[in-house]
Amino acid sequence: MLILLTGKSNHDYIHNLTDQFLFIQSLASLEKLVIKLRQKKQQATTLRKKSERQLQQVRSVERRSSSGLHSIDRKIESEKEDATDVSGILNQKTSQLESIERLVVAAHERLNREKDALNDAEQKLEFATNIEEKQYAQLQLNTIHDRIQELEFEIKNRNKTAKKIAEDVAKYNEIKSKISTKIQKQSKSKPSLRETMSTSHKAAEKFVKDLEQKTRAEESAAKALEKVHSNLQILLAKKRKSSKKHKSVKSKPSKKATKSKTFKKATKKKSKTFKKATKKKSKTFKKATKKKSKTFKKATKKKSKTFKKATKKKSKTSKKSRK
């Protein structure tokens, strides 16, 4: 009976059922594995992004410290150049001041000598006996007075310039000290920046290794997911093909089933033809009986009509004979 209905033996049918069960089981396990691998890939992606953010932060700190060091070096260099310029001006001013001071000292010495000469000239004028000696002494006295006035004026002017140059020297000394303090402060900030740069560089190297590891883990998870997903797609394609085959098998049954179906169809056709034949016979019999009954009725009607006519004629003839 099972062979006639399914077209398969009991062993084949059980084998197909077990295959279907194993196929469904493998499909379900693959779907679970796909979900698990997707979660694993997502976790690996989040970890990779986290390490990327950490690496970016550390590298930004390293860049900031490096740029800070470079800017400090540039500032120190520029301030050193300014200090050298100031030192040059200061040296120039100092040398000017020293030369003026030397000139003032020399002028003072000459002034003292001229004062001594003035005393001598005054004494000569006082002790002169004739007019010529008096005139010569007076001329010497006048020239000495003129030289003393010139020397005093020179000393006064040189003192003014010396005072101005001394103010400039003080100003440039102050500028130089400010520049040196700035250089010292910036030089003090360099070691901390160097330390932060070195620590951030070491951390960056560590995070680079960690990022490479996380990237490899993400890639391996993606490859595993792709492989399992392709296997799942293959199984789903097989499932679709098997469902199509199952439908085609249902539409096109096996030879034994077709034989049984053809036998059933033949018996059905025979029964239908027999029923149709019996129906036709019954219809023809009914029609014949109807026709016979109609003809019998017509014949009886005609007989009754002829009988009535005959009786009417007899009655008429008898009446006439009586008259």
C-alpha positions in Angstrom: 0.0 0.0 0.0 2.8 2.5 0.9 4.6 1.6 -2.3 1.4 2.2 -4.3 0.7 5.5 -2.6 4.2 7.0 -2.4 6.0 5.2 -5.2 8.8 4.4 -2.7 9.8 1.6 -0.5 9.6 2.0 3.3 13.4 2.1 3.6 13.7 4.8 1.0 11.0 6.9 2.6 12.6 6.7 6.1 16.0 7.5 4.5 14.6 10.6 2.8 12.9 11.7 6.1 16.3 11.3 8.0 18.0 13.3 5.2 15.4 16.0 5.5 15.8 16.1 9.3 19.6 16.3 9.0 19.3 19.0 6.4 17.0 21.1 8.6 19.3 20.5 11.6 22.4 21.6 9.7 20.5 24.7 8.3 19.4 25.7 11.8 23.0 25.2 13.2 24.4 27.3 10.3 21.9 30.1 11.0 22.9 30.0 14.7 26.5 30.1 13.7 25.9 33.1 11.4 24.2 35.0 14.2 27.1 34.2 16.6 29.7 35.2 14.0 27.9 38.4 13.3 27.9 39.3 17.0 31.6 38.3 17.1 32.4 40.6 14.1 30.4 43.4 15.7 32.4 43.1 18.9 35.7 43.0 17.0 34.6 46.1 15.0 33.7 48.0 18.2 37.1 47.0 19.8 38.9 48.0 16.7 37.2 51.4 16.6 38.0 51.9 20.3 41.7 51.2 19.7 41.6 53.5 16.7 40.2 56.3 18.9 42.8 55.7 21.6 45.6 55.7 19.0 44.3 59.0 17.5 44.1 60.6 21.0 47.7 59.5 21.8 49.0 60.6 18.4 47.3 64.0 18.8 49.0 64.4 22.2 52.3 63.4 20.6 51.8 65.8 17.7 50.9 68.6 20.1 53.9 68.0 22.3 56.2 67.7 19.2 54.7 70.9 17.7 55.1 72.6 21.1 58.8 71.5 21.3 59.3 72.8 17.7 57.6 76.1 18.5 59.7 76.5 21.7 62.9 75.8 19.8 61.9 78.3 17.2 61.1 80.9 19.9 64.4 80.2 21.7 66.3 80.6 18.4 64.5 83.9 17.6 65.1 85.2 21.1 68.7 84.1 21.0 69.0 86.1 17.7 67.3 89.1 19.4 69.7 88.6 22.4 72.7 88.6 20.0 71.4 91.8 18.3 70.8 93.4 21.7 74.3 92.3 22.8 75.8 93.8 19.7 74.0 97.1 20.3 74.9 97.0 24.0 78.6 96.4 23.2 78.5 99.2 20.8 76.9 101.6 23.3 79.3 100.4 26.1 82.3 101.0 23.9 80.9 104.5 23.0 80.4 105.3 26.6 83.9 104.1 27.5 85.4 106.2 24.8 83.4 109.3 25.9 84.5 108.7 29.4 88.1 108.5 28.3 87.6 111.7 26.3 86.1 113.5 29.3 89.0 112.3 31.5 91.5 113.6 28.9 89.6 116.9 28.6 89.7 117.2 32.4 93.4 116.7 32.4 93.9 119.3 29.6 91.6 121.6 31.5 93.8 121.2 34.6 96.9 121.9 32.5 95.3 125.0 31.0 94.4 126.2 34.4 98.0 125.8 35.5 99.1 127.7 32.3 96.5 130.4 33.1 98.1 130.9 36.5 101.5 131.2 35.0 100.2 133.7 32.4 98.6 135.8 35.1 101.9 135.8 37.0 103.9 136.8 33.9 101.4 139.6 33.2 101.7 140.8 36.8 105.5 140.8 36.8 106.0 142.2 33.2 108.2 145.3 33.1 107.7 146.6 29.6 104.7 146.9 27.3 105.8 144.1 25.0 106.0 141.6 27.8 102.6 142.8 29.1 101.0 142.4 25.6 102.5 138.9 25.1 101.4 137.8 28.6 97.9 139.2 27.9 97.7 137.4 24.6 98.7 134.1 26.2 96.1 134.7 28.9 93.4 135.3 26.4 94.2 132.1 24.4 94.3 130.1 27.6 90.9 131.5 28.6 89.5 130.5 25.2 91.0 126.9 25.5 89.6 126.6 29.0 86.1 127.6 27.7 86.3 125.1 24.8 87.4 122.3 27.2 84.6 123.1 29.6 82.0 123.1 26.8 83.4 119.8 25.4 83.3 118.2 28.8 79.7 119.4 29.3 78.6 118.0 25.9 80.4 114.8 26.4 78.9 114.3 29.8 75.4 114.8 28.2 76.1 112.2 25.5 77.7 109.8 28.1 74.5 110.1 30.2 72.3 109.4 27.2 74.4 106.4 26.2 74.4 105.2 29.8 70.6 105.2 29.8 70.6 103.3 26.5 73.1 100.8 28.0 70.8 100.3 31.0 67.8 99.9 28.7 69.5 97.3 26.5 70.8 95.5 29.6 67.2 95.2 30.8 66.0 93.9 27.4 68.8 91.4 27.4 68.0 90.2 30.9 64.3 89.8 29.9 65.2 87.8 26.8 67.5 85.6 28.9 64.7 84.9 31.5 62.3 84.0 28.6 64.9 81.6 27.2 65.3 80.0 30.6 61.5 79.6 31.1 61.1 78.1 27.7 64.1 75.8 28.2 62.5 74.6 31.5 59.2 73.7 29.7 61.1 71.6 27.2 61.8 68.6 29.4 58.1 68.1 30.4 57.1 68.3 26.7 59.9 65.8 25.8 58.6 63.4 28.5 55.0 63.7 27.3 56.1 63.2 23.7 58.2 60.1 24.6 55.3 58.6 26.7 52.8 59.3 24.0 55.1 57.8 21.4 55.5 54.6 23.4 51.7 54.5 24.0 51.1 55.0 20.2 53.4 52.1 19.4 51.5 49.9 21.9 48.1 51.0 20.4 49.4 50.4 16.9 50.2 46.7 17.8 46.8 46.4 19.5 45.0 47.9 16.5 46.8 45.5 14.2 45.7 42.6 16.4 42.1 43.9 16.5 42.0 44.4 12.8 43.3 40.9 12.2 40.6 39.5 14.5 37.9 41.5 12.7 39.2 40.3 9.3 39.2 36.7 10.5 35.7 37.1 11.9 34.5 38.6 8.6 36.1 35.8 6.6 34.5 33.1 8.8 31.1 34.9 8.6 31.5 35.1 4.8 32.3 31.4 4.5 29.5 30.3 6.8 27.1 32.7 5.0 28.1 31.2 1.6 27.5 27.7 3.0 24.1 28.8 4.3 23.3 30.3 0.9 24.3 27.0 -0.8 22.0 25.1 1.6 19.1 27.5 1.0 19.6 27.1 -2.8 19.5 23.3 -2.3 16.4 23.7 -0.2 14.7 25.7 -2.9 15.8 23.1 -5.5 14.5 20.3 -3.4 11.1 22.1 -2.9 10.8 22.6 -6.6 11.6 18.9 -7.2 9.1 17.9 -4.6 6.5 20.0 -6.3 7.4 18.5 -9.7 7.3 15.0 -8.2 3.8 15.8 -6.9 2.7 17.0 -10.3 4.5 14.0 -12.1 4.1 10.9 -9.9 6.0 7.6 -10.2 5.2 4.8 -12.7 3.5 2.6 -10.2 1.4 5.5 -8.9 0.6 6.5 -12.5 -0.4 2.8 -13.2 -2.7 2.8 -10.2 -4.0 6.2 -11.1 -4.6 5.1 -14.8 -6.3 2.0 -13.5 -8.5 4.1 -11.2 -9.2 6.5 -14.1 -10.0 3.6 -16.4 -12.5 2.1 -13.9 -13.9 5.6 -13.3 -14.3 6.1 -17.0 -15.9 2.7 -17.4 -18.3 3.4 -14.6 -19.1 6.8 -16.1 -19.7 5.3 -19.6 -21.8 2.5 -18.0 -23.8 5.1 -16.1 -24.2 7.2 -19.2 -25.3 4.2 -21.2 -27.8 3.2 -18.6 -29.1 6.7 -18.5 -29.4 6.8 -22.3 -31.2 3.5 -22.3 -33.6 4.6 -19.5 -34.2 7.9 -21.4 -34.8 6.0 -24.7 -37.1 3.5 -22.9 -39.0 6.4 -21.3 -39.3 8.2 -24.6 -40.5 5.0 -26.3 -43.1 4.4 -23.5 -44.2 8.0 -23.8 -44.6 7.7 -27.5 -46.5 4.4 -27.1 -48.8 5.9 -24.5 -49.4 8.9 -26.8 -50.2 6.7 -29.8 -52.4 4.5 -27.7 -54.2 7.5 -26.3 -54.6 8.9 -29.8 -55.9 5.6 -31.1 -58.4 5.3 -28.2 -59.5 8.8 -28.8 -60.1 8.1 -32.6 -61.9 4.9 -31.7 -64.1 6.7 -29.2 -64.8 9.4 -31.8 -65.7 6.9 -34.5 -67.8 4.9 -32.1 -69.7 8.1 -31.1 -70.2 9.0 -34.7 -71.5 5.5 -35.5 -73.9 5.6 -32.6 -75.1 9.1 -33.6 -75.7 7.9 -37.2 -77.6 4.8 -36.0 -79.8 6.9 -33.8 -80.6 9.2 -36.6 -81.4 6.4 -39.0 -83.7 4.8 -36.4 -85.5 8.0 -35.9 -86.1 8.5 -39.6 -87.4 5.0 -39.9 -89.9 5.6 -37.1 -91.2 8.6 -38.8 
